[in-house]
């Protein structure tokens, strides 16, 4: 597992993501749960309460009510599905007994009628070799969206954040990119470059570092 620069948000690297998906691949139910968080950025509670009617198969998107915005009239957000989410839902859908609009996707015999957050949490922990949680999958999704250069407002909408400030924690910049930016403005003339090679100036900090070792 890797960690984001400057903020303590754990993320799953590509290898660990692939390992998780490979581990849950034998169970269509578990596969869909994992991908809803990893590819759609859904909260674990949103996954647990997901209903058949939340899926818009015509437009290949999921439409869910906000958990954060309290109002008499529910506020919804839509999340387009990746190809593998569509495939996972297709494989799992044929196994769902109750396909009526208000039926829970992950139905159980519990008092709520749907799977609990704890059961999902335990499943993700188990199949990620205890390196991830539902929240880590959501963070990984958010970081990938922002890292690809997408508008912060798009990420905010996909994640269902009430404020853009919450989403801005994913705007961390890799150290390599910062060094590249400085190099882009640290212009040296051809003559300066020749002088640097022929008679390089003494780098006090570098020499001090060597001496200390």
N, C-alpha and C positions, 0 to 999 in steps of 0.2 A: 504494500500500500504506500502511496506517496502523499505528501502534504503540501497544501497551497502555500505560496510565499506570503509572508507577513501576516497571515491569519491562520488560526488553528482550525482549519476545516479539513478533515480527512477525506481523501478521494481515492477511488479505485483506479489503478492504472489499467491499460488495455489488457495486459495478461491476466490480471485478477478478475476483470470483467468477463473475459472469455472463460475463465475457470468456473466462475459462478454459473454462467449460462450453460456450460457443459454439464455441470453437476445437477442442474434442475431439469435438464432436457428430457429425462425419462418420464417426467410428470408434467403434463400440459397445464395443469392448474397452477403449479409452482412456477412454471416458465412464464405464464402470463402475468402473475403477480410481480415477479422480478422485473420484467420488461416494462410494466406500467410505471414503475419508479425510475428505472434506468433510462428508458427511452422517451418517457412522457413527463418525468419529473413530478409524478403525483405523490401526495403525502400518504403515509401508511393508512390513515383514517379514511382518506378518499378511496383508496383501493378496497378497504374492508367494506365500505358502504356502497360500492359501485353497483348500479342496477343495469338491467338489460336496456332500458330506455336511454341510458347515458351514451350508448353507442350509436353513432350516425354512420351506418355502413355505406350509405350512398356517397357521402362526402369524405369517408375515411377519417373521421375525427371522433373525439370523445368530448362530450359536453357535460360539465359537472358544476354543481352549485358551490359557491365559495364558502369555506369554513370560517373565514376571518371577518367577512363583512356581514354584520348583523342588521337585517332590515326586514320589514314586513313582506317585501317582494324580493325573493331570492335573486342574487346576482350570479350569473353563470359565466364560465370561461370555457373556451374550446381549445382542444389540444389535438393537432393533426397526429395521426398514427404513422409510425415508421413501418416499413415493409415487414419487418420481423414481428412487430406487435400485431399487425393484421393477420399474419400467418399463425401466430400463437393463439389469437382469439378464434380464428377459423377452426383450428384443431380442437380447442377446448369447447367451443360452442356446441358441437354435436353431442357432447357429453352432458350438457346442462339439461336437467329434467324439466324444470319450469322456465319457459322462455317468454312468459308474459312480461309486458313492459316494466311493471313494478317489482319483478322478482330480482333478488340479489344475485349477482354474478357468482359470488363465492358464498353460496347459501350453506347454512349449518342448522342443526337442531337446537341451537342455543336460544336464550330468551330474546336476543336481538334479531335472530334470524339470519345473521351473517357472521363470517369469520371474525375473530377478535384480532386486535392490533398485536397482542402478545404472541399469538400463533404465527402471524406473519413475521414478526421480529425474530422469533426462534428459528423459523425456516431459513430466513436470509443468513442468520448467524451460522447455522449448521452448514449450509451449502457454500458459504464463502470461506469456510475453514476459520470462522470466527474473526475475519478481518473486516467485515462490513455490517452495516445495519440498514434498515429502510432509509433513514435520514442520510446516510453516506451515499446511497444510490441517488437520492434526490439532489444532493450537492454535486455529485459527479455529473449528472445531467446538466445542471445549471452552469457549471464551469465549462463544459464542452460547448454549450450554446454561445456563451460569451466569448470564449477563446477563438471561436470561428469568425469573430468580427461582427456578429449580429447586433443590432441596435439594442441597447439596454432596456428600452421600453418593450421590445418584443419578448425578451427574457422575463421581464416583470409580469407581463400578461400571461405567459405560459406557466409561470410558477404560481400565479395568483397572489402576488405580493400587493398589499394595499399601498405601500410606499416604495418609490424607486431606491430609497436609501437602503432598504433591506437587500435589494438586488445588487447594489453597488459593491457588496463585499466580494463579489465574484470578479471584479475588475482588476485583480492582482496581475502584475506584469512579471513575467519570468526574468531572472537576472540576465540571461543571455541577450534578451531583447533590449534591456536597458544599456548594456555594454555596446551593443550594435548601434544604438541611437547616439551615444557619445562619440563613437568612432566616426559616425557620419558627419559630425560637426567639427571634429578634430582634424582639420585639413592641414597637410604639410606640403610645402612646395618641393619640387624635384631637388633643388639645391639643399634644402633642409634634410631631405631623406638621405642624400649622399653624405652630408656631414654627420648624420646620426650613425651611419654605417662605418665611416672612416675614423671619426673621433667622437664616439658616443659620450654624452655627458654622464657624469657619475650620478647614479641613482642611490641617494643616501638610504632611503627606506629599504630598498632591495638588499643593499650591502649589510645593513643592520640585521635584516632577517637571516642572511647567510651566516653572519658572525654568531648570532644567538644559537644556531644549530651546531 
